Amino acid sequence: MSPALTANWSFPTAVRFGVGRITELPETCRAVGIRQPLFVTDPGVAGLPMTAAAMEACQSAGLSCGLFAEVQPNPVGGNIDAGLGVYRDGGHDGVVAFGGGSALDAGKLIAFMSGQTRPIWDFEDIGDWWTRADADGIAPIIAVPTTAGTGSEVGRAGVVTNEETQTKKVIFHPKMLPSVVICDPGLTVGLPPHITAGTGMDAFAHCLEAYCAPGYHPMSEGIAVEGMRLVKENLPQACRDGRDLEARAHMMSAAAMGAVAFQKGLGAIHAVSHPVGALYDTHHGLTNAVVMPFVLRFNRAAIEAKIARLSGWLGLASPSFDAFLDFVLDLRRTIGIPNALSDIGVDDKCFDLMAEMAAVDPTAGGNPVPITPKEARQLLEAAY
């Protein structure tokens, strides 16, 4: 048998999916041994009625809750340190990561770091660095996504920016996977259209890059294809009518599917997007959506046959790369994605630095075409 048919596969955790399942949060905390949960979220979500209702339900069930809401849209190491202080000072025994991808990542990282003595940067997703961690010191995690984008709720890693180097780092450990996920589409109803669009395109980017990444993982490829179909058929409607619970539910599924699929790999969409987000604090999913067509063209020679098959599955006008690219461009127009990086507050002053950062980003290795600083700069110039 070919060595290319050898790989390691992993699939995620227990997921309680459906409208109204947030009412099961107190019971879920008890089931995983959490009696004093720390809710980790961002300032915007912290002020919403759904957050207060979830905490009140837990308190009514006899749980002692705390709240940490100092999470930036692109979390930084200082956010994790501050959250750890609140976690330890409050005597908490687990984390409820409640919110979008940033809050989920931060919550997971706080739970992970709660029992560690080494700096967070010692656990970057490089080789076997994760084995440096004290696995027994990782607190239990319940993830409650309130957006449909990153899929961090079913992931074993968190993304955090090192303020000193201005680089995004992926911190990984198998036990960072939440014990239970509550996916309640009703929690996403209040998302405005532009956030729905950006997070939805993040889910699409995860599926697309996983599908295109080299390597043998047919299960992830199948999940990625179905995830893209769900985005194609439901993201425009979720943006048009935010109260459409069916469209919201399918998008929440697509987000989780993207995160499951990308264990196969990501690529240049993320490799370029990460330094842009680190330096300009842009919305991650929106940045992915802006650079997506430029990366597709860059990768065309290596992925054309696969994209033609994908076009057929998605029911596009013809089973071809051009039909798929036209679909992506039309989807972006329909949901209001800007055309260029300059439209989202990015200038051309840091192209050399961002190109260097992109080439060594941990996601760059999954791109079907090798990417060096030269190619990364070309992509930035094209997208700009």
Summary of the structure (lengths in Angstrom):
residues: 384
radius of gyration: 19.8
end to end distance: 45.3
largest distance: 59.5
contacts: 1446
relative contact order: 0.11
helix: 59%
strand: 10%
